[in-house]
Amino acid sequence: MKRFHKKWLWAMCVAAVFLLAPAVYAAPIDINSADAKTLDKELTGVGPKLAQAIVDYRAKNGPFKSVEDLAKVKGIHKSTIEKNRANLTVGSKSTSAAQKQ
């Protein structure tokens, strides 16, 4: 009986890894090209209204030069940027490359 539990536990762990892998390896979100639906879905703390505000700000003011520029959008706080920093990019640059400029 103990052997059965180990195999079952092992199978559950393997299944969890495969189910969670897409979330861990998700591609970064380009804040200069993502639509509101993508921003809403992929960013923590950003709902439909904030996602649309990001798109509207970008349309009115041009592309973001850095991830930190998101703070210029009304309703986006630095804490929201920090929560999502690992998943954000500006164009083809990663957030670390954007910070070095």
C-alpha positions as a Python dict, from the first residue, in 0.01 Angstrom:
ca = {
    (1, 'M'): (0, 0, 0),
    (2, 'K'): (284, 241, 81),
    (3, 'R'): (435, 184, -261),
    (4, 'F'): (107, 284, -426),
    (5, 'H'): (103, 615, -234),
    (6, 'K'): (458, 700, -345),
    (7, 'K'): (372, 637, -710),
    (8, 'W'): (54, 840, -680),
    (9, 'L'): (237, 1127, -510),
    (10, 'W'): (509, 1119, -777),
    (11, 'A'): (249, 1126, -1054),
    (12, 'M'): (76, 1425, -894),
    (13, 'C'): (405, 1616, -867),
    (14, 'V'): (488, 1553, -1232),
    (15, 'A'): (139, 1664, -1335),
    (16, 'A'): (170, 1982, -1129),
    (17, 'V'): (502, 2067, -1295),
    (18, 'F'): (351, 2034, -1641),
    (19, 'L'): (44, 2237, -1546),
    (20, 'L'): (243, 2518, -1386),
    (21, 'A'): (524, 2531, -1642),
    (22, 'P'): (345, 2771, -1882),
    (23, 'A'): (295, 3023, -1599),
    (24, 'V'): (659, 3008, -1499),
    (25, 'Y'): (792, 3033, -1853),
    (26, 'A'): (543, 3284, -1990),
    (27, 'A'): (689, 3532, -2234),
    (28, 'P'): (733, 3890, -2112),
    (29, 'I'): (457, 4136, -2193),
    (30, 'D'): (563, 4422, -2421),
    (31, 'I'): (383, 4723, -2274),
    (32, 'N'): (424, 4909, -2604),
    (33, 'S'): (236, 4656, -2813),
    (34, 'A'): (8, 4454, -2584),
    (35, 'D'): (-363, 4517, -2614),
    (36, 'A'): (-589, 4587, -2316),
    (37, 'K'): (-716, 4229, -2302),
    (38, 'T'): (-361, 4092, -2276),
    (39, 'L'): (-259, 4346, -2012),
    (40, 'D'): (-570, 4267, -1808),
    (41, 'K'): (-512, 3893, -1830),
    (42, 'E'): (-136, 3881, -1774),
    (43, 'L'): (-58, 4156, -1523),
    (44, 'T'): (-116, 4123, -1150),
    (45, 'G'): (-321, 4410, -1006),
    (46, 'V'): (-431, 4538, -1346),
    (47, 'G'): (-797, 4497, -1435),
    (48, 'P'): (-983, 4593, -1751),
    (49, 'K'): (-1003, 4967, -1669),
    (50, 'L'): (-631, 5003, -1589),
    (51, 'A'): (-539, 4793, -1891),
    (52, 'Q'): (-741, 5025, -2113),
    (53, 'A'): (-584, 5328, -1941),
    (54, 'I'): (-239, 5192, -2032),
    (55, 'V'): (-339, 5151, -2396),
    (56, 'D'): (-501, 5498, -2403),
    (57, 'Y'): (-197, 5662, -2244),
    (58, 'R'): (31, 5494, -2497),
    (59, 'A'): (-190, 5607, -2787),
    (60, 'K'): (-194, 5966, -2662),
    (61, 'N'): (170, 5999, -2549),
    (62, 'G'): (362, 5753, -2763),
    (63, 'P'): (551, 5442, -2659),
    (64, 'F'): (685, 5391, -2310),
    (65, 'K'): (1061, 5441, -2289),
    (66, 'S'): (1098, 5231, -1973),
    (67, 'V'): (889, 5006, -1754),
    (68, 'E'): (894, 5280, -1489),
    (69, 'D'): (700, 5504, -1730),
    (70, 'L'): (393, 5295, -1648),
    (71, 'A'): (372, 5499, -1325),
    (72, 'K'): (269, 5796, -1544),
    (73, 'V'): (-61, 5618, -1611),
    (74, 'K'): (-324, 5728, -1360),
    (75, 'G'): (-398, 5435, -1127),
    (76, 'I'): (-70, 5249, -1185),
    (77, 'H'): (142, 5256, -871),
    (78, 'K'): (506, 5162, -826),
    (79, 'S'): (395, 4856, -629),
    (80, 'T'): (202, 4732, -933),
    (81, 'I'): (511, 4778, -1148),
    (82, 'E'): (726, 4589, -897),
    (83, 'K'): (479, 4298, -879),
    (84, 'N'): (498, 4261, -1255),
    (85, 'R'): (856, 4371, -1328),
    (86, 'A'): (983, 4023, -1422),
    (87, 'N'): (708, 3992, -1685),
    (88, 'L'): (740, 4337, -1843),
    (89, 'T'): (937, 4455, -2140),
    (90, 'V'): (954, 4770, -2351),
    (91, 'G'): (988, 4671, -2714),
    (92, 'S'): (1258, 4411, -2757),
    (93, 'K'): (1439, 4523, -2441),
    (94, 'S'): (1403, 4336, -2116),
    (95, 'T'): (1337, 4533, -1798),
    (96, 'S'): (1700, 4496, -1691),
    (97, 'A'): (1819, 4639, -2023),
    (98, 'A'): (1572, 4925, -1991),
    (99, 'Q'): (1703, 5006, -1643),
    (100, 'K'): (2062, 5036, -1765),
    (101, 'Q'): (1974, 5316, -2008),
}
